[in-house]
Amino acid sequence: MNEEELRRLIDAYLSGDVSEEQVDALSNLLRDDESVRERFLQQADLHACMTVDETLWTQPADTGAMSQKLSRARWKIVSSWSVSAVLALVLLIVILPTGKAGKVTVVTDKSLGLLFDEAGAEFEAGFGPKEGRFESAEYRLQAGAIHLKLVNGTEVLMRSPATFRLRDAMHLELLQGDLRAIVPPAAEGFTVVTPKVEYEDLGTEFGVSVNKDSSASQIYVFDGEVNAVETSSRKVLSLVTAGKSMQFSREGLEPTSVPEHGKFLAPGELGLARWSDWRRSFVQDPSLIGFYSFTRNQQSPTVLVNEATKAGPAAATDGAVHGARWVAGRWPGKDALLFDRADDYVELSVPGSFEEISLSLWIKVDQLKYEYNALFNSDVWEPGDLHLQINRVGVVRANVNGKQSLDHRVVSSPIGLDQWQHVTAVISRPEGKIRTWVNGELMWIDDCQILHPLSPGKCRIGNWLPIEGWQQAPTRAFAGRIGELAIWKRPLTEPEIKAQYEAGRTTLLDDK
Amino acid sequence: MSETTTPDRQTAAHQLFIRLFLESERELLRYVMAVIPNAADARDVLQEAALSIWEKFDQYDQGQPFVPWACRFALNKARVFLRTQARRARLTDEVVGLLLAQRIEASERLDVRKAHLPDCLNRLPSHLQEVLYAHYFDGQTVPELSQHLHLGVEAVYKHLQRARGNLQTCIERKLASGSGL
């Protein structure tokens, strides 16, 4: 074997494009000849350097081929993801056995708190927060519900109608309505002031109601203890403990029955309420051919129901769940499917062919294990087939079979791990564009010529059925949770994509 | 790490470990890819190795370079990984052992070759640069490249092979001419 033949043999081995006989021949040569091993190591290292050293591709160059580059800084961050996941695990297990990372929120000097979440919230004119910030002022909630976070970490949840004044971060005066306060140790002493009684926290979670007309108030302590202090005399009337409810009226403070379940709004209920309202109107869109809310069907948990009711014959089929397991979704009471094994998937069919298609999903990525991690992939890979995948560095890309790419570029940061995120893809054949968005922000643009109508056919959610007989077909199993999938036979507009993200996000303070 | 280590020392050790590991990750991956050319598999092996390296980190002498010490664990993991793979289309365990031993000894020579790579890449014809960029940086598989470039799969393999062959030739010419870096 001459030098050139040896080089080609080694190259073929490194590319995975090699027969069993060729590997045996190469093994023999490598075993017997140190110089062959040296040659092999040189070629393997060239291949390795081009794979791992991003600076080779990001130095200034004047060729057209180098024009579609990610920034070096971005690549440096994302290229460590695979191993940083392990490092994070080590940290969590060994260094941080308890507790979790807090979100850093910048609050201006005058702000006492931020609107953390809301569902249909409307305030009386002149009595609402400014740009989601609460200052020392009176607020009148006329519709919907709110969840606010004060600068000392106290969380306050309330439904309309409610009127309250924030005196400072430690004193909230409740004039009307029901509220739940969740007080961290750092804010012990947080007080809800009512017309006659002040309820002073001693490290706890409690609910307070005030009747506007009678000025009577009621407290229920979920956990910990609360002092009930008479405003006029500053006398402690009672120490109210967990599971107890007291009412203050003309007769004074006296025990009362435990309030009905649901009287005090709980964290997580807001997001679910907001999403449920949106879902009712959303499914009326006749261009929506598939809507899978990922709500577990108690009778048939292996069926993922298509809830798009107006699609007619173009409707996608129900999904068949294979392996993926039902778990908690974005909020308490919302389901999702967990995909954590290589053979987990949901199978469905999208019949017909289309000029334009949009897809959106709510996903929570645990790991990007493979070069491509499938979100929604047509089986095999035939003309008109569609693939929506995340690559190893976190770029969400859509692709169709039968496409001539003219230019493609990444325009925003890669997708994050371990948080619920909204992913959208819009594929337009007439426009010659494939685009993806994450959390309402454009991520990827592919200017292209799409040669065939889009015909997804049989598809898998969270996985890919590769081409039969492709022996080295890569695994593309998604690792994480999926909590929603919608498919339209038209292109979504950017305002629509942003509105969907806003309606479905877990809280208003989600990171973009 | 020892269970008797105090929390502060453990935190400091973690911080040092993470810094060293992140700084060395590419170099370690380069070592592993000497015998596992598939990048995804090599990254998985390095993930496994990261845990082993951490477990033995109290044995690491901070006066010594980290990469040569840590690469032993990575190469062991690589060898274990290869043993679990189907026998078809892989090198024998004996050959893998020989290659790994020689890889450590060849480090400096390979570093010299690597230093010529950027210039050689710039000298490649643009169509070969493009195919390498799409494959290595953009992560496109050969079938995907085949579709994007409107070439057969075999033709794409040949393009990649030609590009890598040209790079080897360029590096060797530079070494032979004693070309400065």
Interface residues (C-beta under 8 A of the other chain):
Chain A: R7 R8 D11 A12 Y13 L14 S15 G16 D17 V18 S19 E20 V23 L26 S27 L30 R31 E34 R37 E38 F40 L41 Q42 Q43 A44 D45 L46 H47 A48 C49 M50 T51 V52 D53 E54 T55 L56 W57 Q59 A61 T63 G64 A65 M66 Q68 K69 S79 S80 S82 V83 S84 A85 V86 L87 V90 L91 V94 I95 K369 Y370 E371 Y372 W381 N391 R392 V393 N399 N401 K403 Q404 S405 W470 P474
Chain B: M1 P7 Q10 T11 H14 I18 F21 L22 E25 R26 L29 R30 M33 A34 V35 P37 N38 A39 A40 A42 R43 D44 L46 Q47 A50 L51 W54 R88 A89 R90 L91 T92 E94 V95 L98 L99 Q102 R103 A106 L110 R113 K114 L117 P118 L121 N122 S126 H127 Q129 E130 L132 Y133 Y136 F137 D138 G139 T141 V142 P143 E144 Q147 H148 H150 Y157 L160 Q161 R164 G165 L167 Q168 I171
